[in-house]
Amino acid sequence: MDIRAQIDAVDRGVATEERDGERLRVQTLAQTYPSPIDDVWDALTTAERIPRWFLPVSGDLRLGGTYQLEGNAGGTVTACDAPNSFTATWEYGGGTTWITVRLTEVDAERTRFELEHVARAADVTDEMWAQMGPSPTGIGWDGALLGLALHFTTREIRPDNSAEWLQSDEGMAFMRLSADEWARADVAAGADPATAAAAADLVYGMYTGAAPAPMPE
């Protein structure tokens, strides 16, 4: 697995926006996958297929339906335009954020995937953001995009020991790279570089239980 190549294949964005009079924090990830748009849509929205690259899911995966990812978030599908986009609440730990997935056909064999994750700034305060930045959610989503990349290139099923992989040298290097790339995205959005780097170190340590480590070459 070329983790550096996977990290580099993802475009990341961070922004603070005003929508409908509310201040929001917006994180985006995008990657192009070697698969037709209908196949990518099926991988993202079919309960039997989602566990192959992400987590087991239960519920009713259609407009107005609810879902629950095993050991993770649940929510309600609030918009759906197959095979182009869907929006859902992302409810976890007593809080609610929102995700929107958009697919764009690049050509007959390639699809551009974009994920937007939105949180209220009132829930993720300036103090919290300065301390932790975008990495807490960003690292998790990078792992999901890695799962999708493997799914579309090898068609292998997500292993049950993925948590163990994250604690391997390769997994820890992946999270280190992810945290640092999210720090760069935060700096591009206007964050102080030293503050963003410290936040990436903190979150990396939280994920791995390790002391902050330098980014691998």
N, C-alpha and C positions, 0 to 999 in steps of 0.2 A: 504494500500500500504506500503510495507516494503522498504522504500527508502534506508536504509543502505544496505540491501541485494542486491538491484539493483546496487548501486554504487560499491559494492564489486564484483559483477559478471562481471564487465568490466575490461579488461586489457588495460592499457593506455601506450603509448610510445611517447617519444619526441626525435628527433635527428636533427642534422645539417649535411647535406650530400652534396657531390659534384657529380653532374650528368651532363654529357656532358659539362663539364667545367663551370657549373653554380652552385653557392652555394644556397642550398635550405633548408627550414625548413619543417620538416616532422612530422606530428602528426598522431598517429594511435590509433584506438579503436577496440576492439574485444570482442565478446560475443557469447556464444553458446545458440541457441534457440531450444525449443522443437517442431520442425517442420521439415518435409522432405525438401530437398534442392529445389525441384521444387516449393514447396509452398512458401518458403522464397523468391525465385527468383520472383515469381509472385507478392508477396506483395511489392517488391522493384521496379518493372518495369511496373506495370499496372496502368494506369492513374485513373481508377475507384477505385483502392484499396489504392493507396498512401495516399489520404486524410484521410483514416480511422486511420492512425497512425502518419501522419506527416502534410502535408499542401496540399490544392488543387493545382493541377498542370495542365498546358495546354501545348500543343505542340505535337511534333512527337517523341515519345520515341522509337527510333530505331537508328541504326548506321548512323551517319551523320545528324540526326534530332536535332532540338532545343527544349528546354523546358523552362518553366517559372513557378517557384513556387510562389504562391500568397503572395505578400508582402515580398518576400525574393529573393533568387538568381535565376538566369537562366543560360543557357549555351548551349553547343553542346555536343552530345554524340560522342566521338572520337574513342572508341573501345568497342567491345561487343563480348563476348564468352559465350553465354547462355548454361547452367545456372551457369557458374563458375565466371564470372567477367565482369565488365564494367568500363569504364573510361569516365569522362566528365569534361568539364570546369565548374568552379563555379564562375560566374561573378556577383559581387555585389558591389554597391557603387562606380562604376568606376574602380574597380580592378578585376584582374583575377587570380584565383588559380585553382587547379585541384584536383578532387577526383577520387579515384579508390576503388571500392567495390569488394571484393573477397569472394566467398562462398566455403566452404569445407564440404563435407559430413562426419559427424562423424559416424553415422550409419543410419539406415532406418528412424529413427524418430528424429534425431538431426542434426543441421547444425551449423557450425562455421561461423560467420559473421565477416569480417574484413573491416574496413574503413580506408583508407589512405588519408590524406588531405595535399597537398603540396603547399607551397608558396615560391616565390622567396625571398631570404634573402635581396635582394636590395629593396624589397617593405616592408619587415618587418625588419627594421634595428636592429642592436645590441642594440641601445638605446631604441627603442620601445619594444624590447623583454625583456630587463632588467626591464622596467617599468611595463609591463602588462603580460609578459610570455605567456603560451599557453592557459590560461583560457578563453579569449574572444571567441575563436572558440570552445574550449573544452567543456564549459558549454552547448553551443547550441547543440553540437553533443551528449552529454550525455542525453539531453532531447529527441533527436530523438531515441536513443537506448532504453530509457525508454518507448517511444511510441510503439516501436516494441515489447518490452517485454510484455507489456500489450496486444497488439494485438494478440500475439501468445499464451498467457495464458488465456485471458478472452474473446477474439474476440470482445471486445467492440470497438465502433467507437470513435475516438479521439473527446473529447468534444469541443464545440465552445468556452467554457470559460477557455481554457487552460492557457491563459494569466493571468486570474484572479487567477488560481491555483498557478502560479508562485509567486504571491504576498501573498499567504496564508502562514501560519506558516510552513506547510509541504513543500510547494514549495521553500520557502526561505531556509529551512534546506537542501533540496536537492541541491540547488545551492551552499550553503556553503560547503557541503561535496564534490561536484564536483570540486570546485575551489581548495580545499586543496589537493585532489587527483592529480590534474594537477600540483600543486606545487611540490608534491612528485616525479612525473614523471620527472619534470624539474630538480630537484636535482639529481635524478638518472642519468640524462644525463650530469651532471657536473655543474649545476647552483649553485650559492651560496645559502645556505638555507635561510638566512635572506632576501636576495633579492627576492627569489621565494615566500616566505611567504608574503612579503609586496605587491608583484604583485597580489597574490591571494586575499588579502584583498581589494586592489584597485578595482579589477574587480568585486568582489562580491558587493561592494558598488555601482558600476556603474549599475549592473543588478537590484539591489533591492532598491536603493535609501537610503539604511541604512548605518549606521556606521559599520566599520569592526566588525564582531562578532566572538567569539570563535567557533571552530568546536564542534557540539553537540556530546554528548556521545552516 
